[in-house]
Amino acid sequence: MLNITNLNFAYGSVQALTDIELTIPKAEITCIMGRNGVGKTTLLQNLMGVLRPASGSIEMDGKNMARWPAHKRVYAGLGLVPQGRHIFPKLTVEENLRIGLQGRTDGQRRIPENIYDLFPVLKQMSHRRGGDLSGGQQQQLAIGRALAGDPKVLLLDEPTEGIQPNIIHHIGKVLQQLVSDMQMTVILVEQYLDFVRDIGQRVYILDAGQVVAQTQAGEISQEMISRHLSV
């Protein structure tokens, strides 16, 4: 589904990503892990087109998107759930979801019912303002907004951050359902190790802007944790 080759990015003179190589299989949950500040969010923003890499390729279905603007990547099938959710607090839940519809290429302008099936709370609170929702409800709204654009590949940046355990569990089940039922590809930046082990398949670990380890989610060793993940 996605092949990232020799991806490089710098903030001025500070090299943030160095020769990143990733293979993201279709209909799997691939997890990107690492300590704070190692380049995980920067990587997602380069994949989404929010940031533009200095060099390298980002291929989806054989097409190199590395120089494409973000909106073209949305139309090609990428959807982003950013860190911090970034919902529109003064718009209603329904209005937030309708914004996600702008990423569709099929012209549909009705919110897909399956979003409400996945997150019933969004149906119950459809006329409440986004800013009035709890953190967990806002995270569900952010995921629902991304799904409204009908993505093939869903990028999520720290979706469990600041969320209560029952909502984390629900989000994990939803992501697994998207993969199994809709053949969606999920790229998950996450530091919560138990969550990664529960729902992930492939794991890449970043350190100082480089891929330093690759493994299966159930095979993350204590040595990897001590060397690259523990604080």
Biotite code that builds the C-alpha atoms (Angstrom):
import biotite.structure as struc

atoms = struc.array([
    struc.Atom([0.000, 0.000, 0.000], chain_id="A", res_id=1, res_name="MET", atom_name="CA", element="C"),
    struc.Atom([2.698, 2.523, 1.026], chain_id="A", res_id=2, res_name="LEU", atom_name="CA", element="C"),
    struc.Atom([6.441, 2.419, 0.445], chain_id="A", res_id=3, res_name="ASN", atom_name="CA", element="C"),
    struc.Atom([8.611, 5.144, 1.934], chain_id="A", res_id=4, res_name="ILE", atom_name="CA", element="C"),
    struc.Atom([12.185, 5.251, 0.631], chain_id="A", res_id=5, res_name="THR", atom_name="CA", element="C"),
    struc.Atom([15.163, 7.408, 1.681], chain_id="A", res_id=6, res_name="ASN", atom_name="CA", element="C"),
    struc.Atom([12.901, 10.062, 3.217], chain_id="A", res_id=7, res_name="LEU", atom_name="CA", element="C"),
    struc.Atom([14.759, 13.083, 4.588], chain_id="A", res_id=8, res_name="ASN", atom_name="CA", element="C"),
    struc.Atom([13.471, 16.221, 6.273], chain_id="A", res_id=9, res_name="PHE", atom_name="CA", element="C"),
    struc.Atom([15.103, 19.077, 8.165], chain_id="A", res_id=10, res_name="ALA", atom_name="CA", element="C"),
    struc.Atom([13.899, 22.071, 10.166], chain_id="A", res_id=11, res_name="TYR", atom_name="CA", element="C"),
    struc.Atom([16.477, 24.536, 8.868], chain_id="A", res_id=12, res_name="GLY", atom_name="CA", element="C"),
    struc.Atom([19.856, 23.132, 9.892], chain_id="A", res_id=13, res_name="SER", atom_name="CA", element="C"),
    struc.Atom([18.335, 20.510, 12.210], chain_id="A", res_id=14, res_name="VAL", atom_name="CA", element="C"),
    struc.Atom([17.966, 17.119, 10.522], chain_id="A", res_id=15, res_name="GLN", atom_name="CA", element="C"),
    struc.Atom([14.694, 15.637, 11.774], chain_id="A", res_id=16, res_name="ALA", atom_name="CA", element="C"),
    struc.Atom([14.339, 12.559, 9.529], chain_id="A", res_id=17, res_name="LEU", atom_name="CA", element="C"),
    struc.Atom([17.241, 10.676, 7.972], chain_id="A", res_id=18, res_name="THR", atom_name="CA", element="C"),
    struc.Atom([16.861, 8.083, 5.202], chain_id="A", res_id=19, res_name="ASP", atom_name="CA", element="C"),
    struc.Atom([13.556, 6.725, 6.523], chain_id="A", res_id=20, res_name="ILE", atom_name="CA", element="C"),
    struc.Atom([12.575, 3.401, 4.912], chain_id="A", res_id=21, res_name="GLU", atom_name="CA", element="C"),
    struc.Atom([9.133, 1.939, 5.679], chain_id="A", res_id=22, res_name="LEU", atom_name="CA", element="C"),
    struc.Atom([6.948, -0.673, 4.061], chain_id="A", res_id=23, res_name="THR", atom_name="CA", element="C"),
    struc.Atom([3.299, -0.320, 5.077], chain_id="A", res_id=24, res_name="ILE", atom_name="CA", element="C"),
    struc.Atom([1.202, -3.368, 4.098], chain_id="A", res_id=25, res_name="PRO", atom_name="CA", element="C"),
    struc.Atom([-2.416, -3.049, 3.079], chain_id="A", res_id=26, res_name="LYS", atom_name="CA", element="C"),
    struc.Atom([-5.076, -3.897, 5.675], chain_id="A", res_id=27, res_name="ALA", atom_name="CA", element="C"),
    struc.Atom([-2.704, -3.986, 8.633], chain_id="A", res_id=28, res_name="GLU", atom_name="CA", element="C"),
    struc.Atom([-1.990, -1.774, 11.618], chain_id="A", res_id=29, res_name="ILE", atom_name="CA", element="C"),
    struc.Atom([1.586, -0.540, 11.423], chain_id="A", res_id=30, res_name="THR", atom_name="CA", element="C"),
    struc.Atom([2.849, 1.212, 14.541], chain_id="A", res_id=31, res_name="CYS", atom_name="CA", element="C"),
    struc.Atom([5.544, 3.887, 14.782], chain_id="A", res_id=32, res_name="ILE", atom_name="CA", element="C"),
    struc.Atom([7.113, 4.071, 18.238], chain_id="A", res_id=33, res_name="MET", atom_name="CA", element="C"),
    struc.Atom([9.874, 6.013, 19.953], chain_id="A", res_id=34, res_name="GLY", atom_name="CA", element="C"),
    struc.Atom([10.540, 8.496, 22.700], chain_id="A", res_id=35, res_name="ARG", atom_name="CA", element="C"),
    struc.Atom([9.342, 12.104, 22.556], chain_id="A", res_id=36, res_name="ASN", atom_name="CA", element="C"),
    struc.Atom([11.111, 14.259, 20.001], chain_id="A", res_id=37, res_name="GLY", atom_name="CA", element="C"),
    struc.Atom([12.504, 11.501, 17.773], chain_id="A", res_id=38, res_name="VAL", atom_name="CA", element="C"),
    struc.Atom([10.526, 12.484, 14.662], chain_id="A", res_id=39, res_name="GLY", atom_name="CA", element="C"),
    struc.Atom([7.297, 10.475, 14.819], chain_id="A", res_id=40, res_name="LYS", atom_name="CA", element="C"),
    struc.Atom([4.898, 13.394, 14.304], chain_id="A", res_id=41, res_name="THR", atom_name="CA", element="C"),
    struc.Atom([7.247, 14.913, 11.719], chain_id="A", res_id=42, res_name="THR", atom_name="CA", element="C"),
    struc.Atom([7.107, 11.628, 9.811], chain_id="A", res_id=43, res_name="LEU", atom_name="CA", element="C"),
    struc.Atom([3.296, 11.613, 9.757], chain_id="A", res_id=44, res_name="LEU", atom_name="CA", element="C"),
    struc.Atom([3.211, 15.238, 8.642], chain_id="A", res_id=45, res_name="GLN", atom_name="CA", element="C"),
    struc.Atom([5.575, 14.393, 5.787], chain_id="A", res_id=46, res_name="ASN", atom_name="CA", element="C"),
    struc.Atom([3.360, 11.472, 4.767], chain_id="A", res_id=47, res_name="LEU", atom_name="CA", element="C"),
    struc.Atom([0.280, 13.703, 4.855], chain_id="A", res_id=48, res_name="MET", atom_name="CA", element="C"),
    struc.Atom([1.892, 16.603, 3.008], chain_id="A", res_id=49, res_name="GLY", atom_name="CA", element="C"),
    struc.Atom([1.659, 19.075, 5.880], chain_id="A", res_id=50, res_name="VAL", atom_name="CA", element="C"),
    struc.Atom([5.460, 19.121, 5.640], chain_id="A", res_id=51, res_name="LEU", atom_name="CA", element="C"),
    struc.Atom([7.402, 18.529, 2.427], chain_id="A", res_id=52, res_name="ARG", atom_name="CA", element="C"),
    struc.Atom([10.428, 16.176, 2.504], chain_id="A", res_id=53, res_name="PRO", atom_name="CA", element="C"),
    struc.Atom([13.790, 17.384, 1.259], chain_id="A", res_id=54, res_name="ALA", atom_name="CA", element="C"),
    struc.Atom([14.285, 14.119, -0.607], chain_id="A", res_id=55, res_name="SER", atom_name="CA", element="C"),
    struc.Atom([12.978, 10.595, -0.903], chain_id="A", res_id=56, res_name="GLY", atom_name="CA", element="C"),
    struc.Atom([9.780, 8.994, -2.165], chain_id="A", res_id=57, res_name="SER", atom_name="CA", element="C"),
    struc.Atom([6.351, 8.212, -0.711], chain_id="A", res_id=58, res_name="ILE", atom_name="CA", element="C"),
    struc.Atom([4.665, 5.736, -3.013], chain_id="A", res_id=59, res_name="GLU", atom_name="CA", element="C"),
    struc.Atom([1.049, 4.637, -2.759], chain_id="A", res_id=60, res_name="MET", atom_name="CA", element="C"),
    struc.Atom([-0.299, 2.264, -5.372], chain_id="A", res_id=61, res_name="ASP", atom_name="CA", element="C"),
    struc.Atom([2.832, 2.912, -7.437], chain_id="A", res_id=62, res_name="GLY", atom_name="CA", element="C"),
    struc.Atom([2.481, 6.725, -7.458], chain_id="A", res_id=63, res_name="LYS", atom_name="CA", element="C"),
    struc.Atom([5.094, 8.926, -5.795], chain_id="A", res_id=64, res_name="ASN", atom_name="CA", element="C"),
    struc.Atom([3.265, 11.498, -3.633], chain_id="A", res_id=65, res_name="MET", atom_name="CA", element="C"),
    struc.Atom([6.335, 13.126, -2.094], chain_id="A", res_id=66, res_name="ALA", atom_name="CA", element="C"),
    struc.Atom([5.828, 16.435, -3.948], chain_id="A", res_id=67, res_name="ARG", atom_name="CA", element="C"),
    struc.Atom([2.024, 16.432, -3.829], chain_id="A", res_id=68, res_name="TRP", atom_name="CA", element="C"),
    struc.Atom([0.173, 19.037, -1.715], chain_id="A", res_id=69, res_name="PRO", atom_name="CA", element="C"),
    struc.Atom([-1.822, 17.774, 1.246], chain_id="A", res_id=70, res_name="ALA", atom_name="CA", element="C"),
    struc.Atom([-5.255, 18.130, -0.391], chain_id="A", res_id=71, res_name="HIS", atom_name="CA", element="C"),
    struc.Atom([-4.191, 15.942, -3.327], chain_id="A", res_id=72, res_name="LYS", atom_name="CA", element="C"),
    struc.Atom([-3.066, 13.248, -0.888], chain_id="A", res_id=73, res_name="ARG", atom_name="CA", element="C"),
    struc.Atom([-6.466, 13.429, 0.814], chain_id="A", res_id=74, res_name="VAL", atom_name="CA", element="C"),
    struc.Atom([-8.170, 12.833, -2.538], chain_id="A", res_id=75, res_name="TYR", atom_name="CA", element="C"),
    struc.Atom([-5.764, 9.930, -3.161], chain_id="A", res_id=76, res_name="ALA", atom_name="CA", element="C"),
    struc.Atom([-6.969, 8.267, 0.051], chain_id="A", res_id=77, res_name="GLY", atom_name="CA", element="C"),
    struc.Atom([-4.962, 9.521, 3.041], chain_id="A", res_id=78, res_name="LEU", atom_name="CA", element="C"),
    struc.Atom([-6.717, 10.639, 6.221], chain_id="A", res_id=79, res_name="GLY", atom_name="CA", element="C"),
    struc.Atom([-5.067, 12.158, 9.308], chain_id="A", res_id=80, res_name="LEU", atom_name="CA", element="C"),
    struc.Atom([-6.124, 12.155, 12.945], chain_id="A", res_id=81, res_name="VAL", atom_name="CA", element="C"),
    struc.Atom([-3.659, 14.703, 14.375], chain_id="A", res_id=82, res_name="PRO", atom_name="CA", element="C"),
    struc.Atom([-2.134, 14.761, 17.809], chain_id="A", res_id=83, res_name="GLN", atom_name="CA", element="C"),
    struc.Atom([-4.311, 16.912, 20.043], chain_id="A", res_id=84, res_name="GLY", atom_name="CA", element="C"),
    struc.Atom([-7.426, 16.136, 17.921], chain_id="A", res_id=85, res_name="ARG", atom_name="CA", element="C"),
    struc.Atom([-7.785, 19.663, 16.453], chain_id="A", res_id=86, res_name="HIS", atom_name="CA", element="C"),
    struc.Atom([-11.560, 19.473, 16.253], chain_id="A", res_id=87, res_name="ILE", atom_name="CA", element="C"),
    struc.Atom([-13.437, 22.745, 15.724], chain_id="A", res_id=88, res_name="PHE", atom_name="CA", element="C"),
    struc.Atom([-14.698, 23.584, 19.234], chain_id="A", res_id=89, res_name="PRO", atom_name="CA", element="C"),
    struc.Atom([-17.402, 26.065, 18.233], chain_id="A", res_id=90, res_name="LYS", atom_name="CA", element="C"),
    struc.Atom([-18.889, 23.839, 15.530], chain_id="A", res_id=91, res_name="LEU", atom_name="CA", element="C"),
    struc.Atom([-21.307, 21.047, 16.350], chain_id="A", res_id=92, res_name="THR", atom_name="CA", element="C"),
    struc.Atom([-20.338, 17.401, 16.144], chain_id="A", res_id=93, res_name="VAL", atom_name="CA", element="C"),
    struc.Atom([-22.314, 17.085, 12.914], chain_id="A", res_id=94, res_name="GLU", atom_name="CA", element="C"),
    struc.Atom([-20.638, 20.166, 11.429], chain_id="A", res_id=95, res_name="GLU", atom_name="CA", element="C"),
    struc.Atom([-17.202, 18.779, 12.312], chain_id="A", res_id=96, res_name="ASN", atom_name="CA", element="C"),
    struc.Atom([-18.057, 15.537, 10.546], chain_id="A", res_id=97, res_name="LEU", atom_name="CA", element="C"),
    struc.Atom([-19.364, 17.400, 7.493], chain_id="A", res_id=98, res_name="ARG", atom_name="CA", element="C"),
    struc.Atom([-15.999, 19.101, 7.135], chain_id="A", res_id=99, res_name="ILE", atom_name="CA", element="C"),
    struc.Atom([-14.473, 15.645, 6.701], chain_id="A", res_id=100, res_name="GLY", atom_name="CA", element="C"),
    struc.Atom([-16.769, 15.018, 3.731], chain_id="A", res_id=101, res_name="LEU", atom_name="CA", element="C"),
    struc.Atom([-14.765, 17.566, 1.723], chain_id="A", res_id=102, res_name="GLN", atom_name="CA", element="C"),
    struc.Atom([-12.067, 14.934, 1.243], chain_id="A", res_id=103, res_name="GLY", atom_name="CA", element="C"),
    struc.Atom([-14.338, 12.552, -0.662], chain_id="A", res_id=104, res_name="ARG", atom_name="CA", element="C"),
    struc.Atom([-14.113, 12.031, -4.407], chain_id="A", res_id=105, res_name="THR", atom_name="CA", element="C"),
    struc.Atom([-17.530, 10.410, -4.844], chain_id="A", res_id=106, res_name="ASP", atom_name="CA", element="C"),
    struc.Atom([-19.546, 13.578, -4.263], chain_id="A", res_id=107, res_name="GLY", atom_name="CA", element="C"),
    struc.Atom([-21.354, 12.179, -1.217], chain_id="A", res_id=108, res_name="GLN", atom_name="CA", element="C"),
    struc.Atom([-22.457, 14.924, 1.152], chain_id="A", res_id=109, res_name="ARG", atom_name="CA", element="C"),
    struc.Atom([-24.232, 12.865, 3.785], chain_id="A", res_id=110, res_name="ARG", atom_name="CA", element="C"),
    struc.Atom([-22.366, 11.635, 6.838], chain_id="A", res_id=111, res_name="ILE", atom_name="CA", element="C"),
    struc.Atom([-21.922, 7.857, 6.410], chain_id="A", res_id=112, res_name="PRO", atom_name="CA", element="C"),
    struc.Atom([-24.066, 5.957, 8.880], chain_id="A", res_id=113, res_name="GLU", atom_name="CA", element="C"),
    struc.Atom([-21.232, 3.562, 9.666], chain_id="A", res_id=114, res_name="ASN", atom_name="CA", element="C"),
    struc.Atom([-19.415, 6.395, 11.478], chain_id="A", res_id=115, res_name="ILE", atom_name="CA", element="C"),
    struc.Atom([-22.300, 6.575, 13.927], chain_id="A", res_id=116, res_name="TYR", atom_name="CA", element="C"),
    struc.Atom([-22.289, 2.768, 14.159], chain_id="A", res_id=117, res_name="ASP", atom_name="CA", element="C"),
    struc.Atom([-18.607, 2.842, 15.116], chain_id="A", res_id=118, res_name="LEU", atom_name="CA", element="C"),
    struc.Atom([-19.019, 5.790, 17.517], chain_id="A", res_id=119, res_name="PHE", atom_name="CA", element="C"),
    struc.Atom([-22.628, 5.924, 18.798], chain_id="A", res_id=120, res_name="PRO", atom_name="CA", element="C"),
    struc.Atom([-21.787, 8.848, 21.088], chain_id="A", res_id=121, res_name="VAL", atom_name="CA", element="C"),
    struc.Atom([-21.381, 11.063, 18.004], chain_id="A", res_id=122, res_name="LEU", atom_name="CA", element="C"),
    struc.Atom([-24.988, 10.380, 17.013], chain_id="A", res_id=123, res_name="LYS", atom_name="CA", element="C"),
    struc.Atom([-26.216, 11.081, 20.532], chain_id="A", res_id=124, res_name="GLN", atom_name="CA", element="C"),
    struc.Atom([-24.303, 14.381, 20.675], chain_id="A", res_id=125, res_name="MET", atom_name="CA", element="C"),
    struc.Atom([-24.588, 15.428, 17.032], chain_id="A", res_id=126, res_name="SER", atom_name="CA", element="C"),
    struc.Atom([-25.966, 18.880, 17.906], chain_id="A", res_id=127, res_name="HIS", atom_name="CA", element="C"),
    struc.Atom([-23.551, 19.640, 20.746], chain_id="A", res_id=128, res_name="ARG", atom_name="CA", element="C"),
    struc.Atom([-20.528, 21.823, 20.148], chain_id="A", res_id=129, res_name="ARG", atom_name="CA", element="C"),
    struc.Atom([-17.227, 19.992, 19.785], chain_id="A", res_id=130, res_name="GLY", atom_name="CA", element="C"),
    struc.Atom([-15.676, 22.010, 22.591], chain_id="A", res_id=131, res_name="GLY", atom_name="CA", element="C"),
    struc.Atom([-18.287, 20.720, 25.039], chain_id="A", res_id=132, res_name="ASP", atom_name="CA", element="C"),
    struc.Atom([-17.248, 17.086, 24.554], chain_id="A", res_id=133, res_name="LEU", atom_name="CA", element="C"),
    struc.Atom([-14.895, 15.210, 26.867], chain_id="A", res_id=134, res_name="SER", atom_name="CA", element="C"),
    struc.Atom([-11.392, 14.369, 25.683], chain_id="A", res_id=135, res_name="GLY", atom_name="CA", element="C"),
    struc.Atom([-12.369, 10.826, 24.784], chain_id="A", res_id=136, res_name="GLY", atom_name="CA", element="C"),
    struc.Atom([-15.443, 12.002, 22.894], chain_id="A", res_id=137, res_name="GLN", atom_name="CA", element="C"),
    struc.Atom([-13.363, 14.570, 21.011], chain_id="A", res_id=138, res_name="GLN", atom_name="CA", element="C"),
    struc.Atom([-10.924, 11.838, 19.994], chain_id="A", res_id=139, res_name="GLN", atom_name="CA", element="C"),
    struc.Atom([-13.786, 9.769, 18.625], chain_id="A", res_id=140, res_name="GLN", atom_name="CA", element="C"),
    struc.Atom([-14.970, 12.855, 16.748], chain_id="A", res_id=141, res_name="LEU", atom_name="CA", element="C"),
    struc.Atom([-11.496, 13.426, 15.273], chain_id="A", res_id=142, res_name="ALA", atom_name="CA", element="C"),
    struc.Atom([-11.385, 9.834, 14.034], chain_id="A", res_id=143, res_name="ILE", atom_name="CA", element="C"),
    struc.Atom([-14.937, 10.078, 12.691], chain_id="A", res_id=144, res_name="GLY", atom_name="CA", element="C"),
    struc.Atom([-14.078, 13.284, 10.833], chain_id="A", res_id=145, res_name="ARG", atom_name="CA", element="C"),
    struc.Atom([-11.130, 11.564, 9.151], chain_id="A", res_id=146, res_name="ALA", atom_name="CA", element="C"),
    struc.Atom([-13.305, 8.557, 8.242], chain_id="A", res_id=147, res_name="LEU", atom_name="CA", element="C"),
    struc.Atom([-15.900, 10.864, 6.675], chain_id="A", res_id=148, res_name="ALA", atom_name="CA", element="C"),
    struc.Atom([-13.366, 11.504, 3.908], chain_id="A", res_id=149, res_name="GLY", atom_name="CA", element="C"),
    struc.Atom([-13.409, 7.791, 2.971], chain_id="A", res_id=150, res_name="ASP", atom_name="CA", element="C"),
    struc.Atom([-9.661, 7.169, 3.363], chain_id="A", res_id=151, res_name="PRO", atom_name="CA", element="C"),
    struc.Atom([-7.775, 4.081, 2.238], chain_id="A", res_id=152, res_name="LYS", atom_name="CA", element="C"),
    struc.Atom([-4.975, 4.846, 4.698], chain_id="A", res_id=153, res_name="VAL", atom_name="CA", element="C"),
    struc.Atom([-5.696, 6.261, 8.154], chain_id="A", res_id=154, res_name="LEU", atom_name="CA", element="C"),
    struc.Atom([-2.854, 8.036, 9.989], chain_id="A", res_id=155, res_name="LEU", atom_name="CA", element="C"),
    struc.Atom([-3.277, 8.514, 13.745], chain_id="A", res_id=156, res_name="LEU", atom_name="CA", element="C"),
    struc.Atom([-0.936, 10.482, 15.980], chain_id="A", res_id=157, res_name="ASP", atom_name="CA", element="C"),
    struc.Atom([-1.072, 9.441, 19.654], chain_id="A", res_id=158, res_name="GLU", atom_name="CA", element="C"),
    struc.Atom([-4.823, 8.642, 19.747], chain_id="A", res_id=159, res_name="PRO", atom_name="CA", element="C"),
    struc.Atom([-4.646, 7.301, 23.323], chain_id="A", res_id=160, res_name="THR", atom_name="CA", element="C"),
    struc.Atom([-3.051, 10.430, 24.781], chain_id="A", res_id=161, res_name="GLU", atom_name="CA", element="C"),
    struc.Atom([-5.070, 11.680, 27.756], chain_id="A", res_id=162, res_name="GLY", atom_name="CA", element="C"),
    struc.Atom([-7.934, 9.237, 27.095], chain_id="A", res_id=163, res_name="ILE", atom_name="CA", element="C"),
    struc.Atom([-9.669, 7.076, 29.698], chain_id="A", res_id=164, res_name="GLN", atom_name="CA", element="C"),
    struc.Atom([-9.059, 3.287, 29.449], chain_id="A", res_id=165, res_name="PRO", atom_name="CA", element="C"),
    struc.Atom([-12.563, 2.311, 28.289], chain_id="A", res_id=166, res_name="ASN", atom_name="CA", element="C"),
    struc.Atom([-12.361, 4.731, 25.347], chain_id="A", res_id=167, res_name="ILE", atom_name="CA", element="C"),
    struc.Atom([-8.856, 3.477, 24.489], chain_id="A", res_id=168, res_name="ILE", atom_name="CA", element="C"),
    struc.Atom([-10.249, -0.042, 24.365], chain_id="A", res_id=169, res_name="HIS", atom_name="CA", element="C"),
    struc.Atom([-13.117, 1.076, 22.141], chain_id="A", res_id=170, res_name="HIS", atom_name="CA", element="C"),
    struc.Atom([-10.807, 2.942, 19.749], chain_id="A", res_id=171, res_name="ILE", atom_name="CA", element="C"),
    struc.Atom([-8.625, -0.154, 19.481], chain_id="A", res_id=172, res_name="GLY", atom_name="CA", element="C"),
    struc.Atom([-11.625, -2.310, 18.566], chain_id="A", res_id=173, res_name="LYS", atom_name="CA", element="C"),
    struc.Atom([-12.738, 0.248, 15.964], chain_id="A", res_id=174, res_name="VAL", atom_name="CA", element="C"),
    struc.Atom([-9.309, 0.294, 14.315], chain_id="A", res_id=175, res_name="LEU", atom_name="CA", element="C"),
    struc.Atom([-9.254, -3.494, 14.167], chain_id="A", res_id=176, res_name="GLN", atom_name="CA", element="C"),
    struc.Atom([-12.750, -3.465, 12.654], chain_id="A", res_id=177, res_name="GLN", atom_name="CA", element="C"),
    struc.Atom([-11.715, -0.942, 9.987], chain_id="A", res_id=178, res_name="LEU", atom_name="CA", element="C"),
    struc.Atom([-8.876, -3.243, 8.988], chain_id="A", res_id=179, res_name="VAL", atom_name="CA", element="C"),
    struc.Atom([-10.851, -6.479, 9.010], chain_id="A", res_id=180, res_name="SER", atom_name="CA", element="C"),
    struc.Atom([-14.149, -5.243, 7.552], chain_id="A", res_id=181, res_name="ASP", atom_name="CA", element="C"),
    struc.Atom([-13.052, -2.412, 5.263], chain_id="A", res_id=182, res_name="MET", atom_name="CA", element="C"),
    struc.Atom([-9.486, -3.498, 4.417], chain_id="A", res_id=183, res_name="GLN", atom_name="CA", element="C"),
    struc.Atom([-8.239, -0.133, 5.619], chain_id="A", res_id=184, res_name="MET", atom_name="CA", element="C"),
    struc.Atom([-4.540, 0.456, 6.211], chain_id="A", res_id=185, res_name="THR", atom_name="CA", element="C"),
    struc.Atom([-3.704, 2.060, 9.561], chain_id="A", res_id=186, res_name="VAL", atom_name="CA", element="C"),
    struc.Atom([-0.482, 3.863, 10.507], chain_id="A", res_id=187, res_name="ILE", atom_name="CA", element="C"),
    struc.Atom([-0.417, 4.513, 14.230], chain_id="A", res_id=188, res_name="LEU", atom_name="CA", element="C"),
    struc.Atom([2.069, 6.698, 16.104], chain_id="A", res_id=189, res_name="VAL", atom_name="CA", element="C"),
    struc.Atom([1.810, 5.531, 19.685], chain_id="A", res_id=190, res_name="GLU", atom_name="CA", element="C"),
    struc.Atom([3.785, 5.322, 22.940], chain_id="A", res_id=191, res_name="GLN", atom_name="CA", element="C"),
    struc.Atom([1.330, 3.158, 24.886], chain_id="A", res_id=192, res_name="TYR", atom_name="CA", element="C"),
    struc.Atom([3.065, -0.208, 24.585], chain_id="A", res_id=193, res_name="LEU", atom_name="CA", element="C"),
    struc.Atom([0.154, -2.383, 25.734], chain_id="A", res_id=194, res_name="ASP", atom_name="CA", element="C"),
    struc.Atom([-2.112, -0.769, 23.119], chain_id="A", res_id=195, res_name="PHE", atom_name="CA", element="C"),
    struc.Atom([0.437, -1.475, 20.372], chain_id="A", res_id=196, res_name="VAL", atom_name="CA", element="C"),
    struc.Atom([0.791, -5.080, 21.480], chain_id="A", res_id=197, res_name="ARG", atom_name="CA", element="C"),
    struc.Atom([-2.992, -5.507, 21.589], chain_id="A", res_id=198, res_name="ASP", atom_name="CA", element="C"),
    struc.Atom([-3.863, -4.206, 18.124], chain_id="A", res_id=199, res_name="ILE", atom_name="CA", element="C"),
    struc.Atom([-0.687, -3.755, 16.071], chain_id="A", res_id=200, res_name="GLY", atom_name="CA", element="C"),
    struc.Atom([1.014, -6.023, 13.586], chain_id="A", res_id=201, res_name="GLN", atom_name="CA", element="C"),
    struc.Atom([4.263, -4.448, 12.377], chain_id="A", res_id=202, res_name="ARG", atom_name="CA", element="C"),
    struc.Atom([6.273, -2.010, 14.503], chain_id="A", res_id=203, res_name="VAL", atom_name="CA", element="C"),
    struc.Atom([8.980, 0.457, 13.497], chain_id="A", res_id=204, res_name="TYR", atom_name="CA", element="C"),
    struc.Atom([10.978, 2.202, 16.223], chain_id="A", res_id=205, res_name="ILE", atom_name="CA", element="C"),
    struc.Atom([12.467, 5.649, 15.605], chain_id="A", res_id=206, res_name="LEU", atom_name="CA", element="C"),
    struc.Atom([15.365, 7.260, 17.415], chain_id="A", res_id=207, res_name="ASP", atom_name="CA", element="C"),
    struc.Atom([16.932, 10.599, 16.466], chain_id="A", res_id=208, res_name="ALA", atom_name="CA", element="C"),
    struc.Atom([14.979, 10.645, 13.208], chain_id="A", res_id=209, res_name="GLY", atom_name="CA", element="C"),
    struc.Atom([16.088, 7.218, 12.037], chain_id="A", res_id=210, res_name="GLN", atom_name="CA", element="C"),
    struc.Atom([14.496, 3.765, 11.958], chain_id="A", res_id=211, res_name="VAL", atom_name="CA", element="C"),
    struc.Atom([16.542, 1.804, 14.490], chain_id="A", res_id=212, res_name="VAL", atom_name="CA", element="C"),
    struc.Atom([14.407, -1.340, 14.839], chain_id="A", res_id=213, res_name="ALA", atom_name="CA", element="C"),
    struc.Atom([11.633, -3.250, 13.092], chain_id="A", res_id=214, res_name="GLN", atom_name="CA", element="C"),
    struc.Atom([9.646, -6.135, 14.548], chain_id="A", res_id=215, res_name="THR", atom_name="CA", element="C"),
    struc.Atom([6.210, -7.658, 15.010], chain_id="A", res_id=216, res_name="GLN", atom_name="CA", element="C"),
    struc.Atom([4.076, -6.075, 17.726], chain_id="A", res_id=217, res_name="ALA", atom_name="CA", element="C"),
    struc.Atom([4.019, -9.233, 19.808], chain_id="A", res_id=218, res_name="GLY", atom_name="CA", element="C"),
    struc.Atom([7.789, -9.599, 19.626], chain_id="A", res_id=219, res_name="GLU", atom_name="CA", element="C"),
    struc.Atom([8.965, -6.255, 21.039], chain_id="A", res_id=220, res_name="ILE", atom_name="CA", element="C"),
    struc.Atom([11.878, -7.289, 23.223], chain_id="A", res_id=221, res_name="SER", atom_name="CA", element="C"),
    struc.Atom([12.859, -5.954, 26.611], chain_id="A", res_id=222, res_name="GLN", atom_name="CA", element="C"),
    struc.Atom([16.158, -4.885, 25.053], chain_id="A", res_id=223, res_name="GLU", atom_name="CA", element="C"),
    struc.Atom([14.270, -2.713, 22.507], chain_id="A", res_id=224, res_name="MET", atom_name="CA", element="C"),
    struc.Atom([12.172, -1.215, 25.287], chain_id="A", res_id=225, res_name="ILE", atom_name="CA", element="C"),
    struc.Atom([15.196, -0.403, 27.451], chain_id="A", res_id=226, res_name="SER", atom_name="CA", element="C"),
    struc.Atom([17.249, 0.951, 24.583], chain_id="A", res_id=227, res_name="ARG", atom_name="CA", element="C"),
    struc.Atom([14.703, 2.930, 22.589], chain_id="A", res_id=228, res_name="HIS", atom_name="CA", element="C"),
    struc.Atom([11.397, 3.331, 24.468], chain_id="A", res_id=229, res_name="LEU", atom_name="CA", element="C"),
    struc.Atom([11.883, 3.649, 28.205], chain_id="A", res_id=230, res_name="SER", atom_name="CA", element="C"),
    struc.Atom([12.326, 7.101, 29.713], chain_id="A", res_id=231, res_name="VAL", atom_name="CA", element="C"),
])
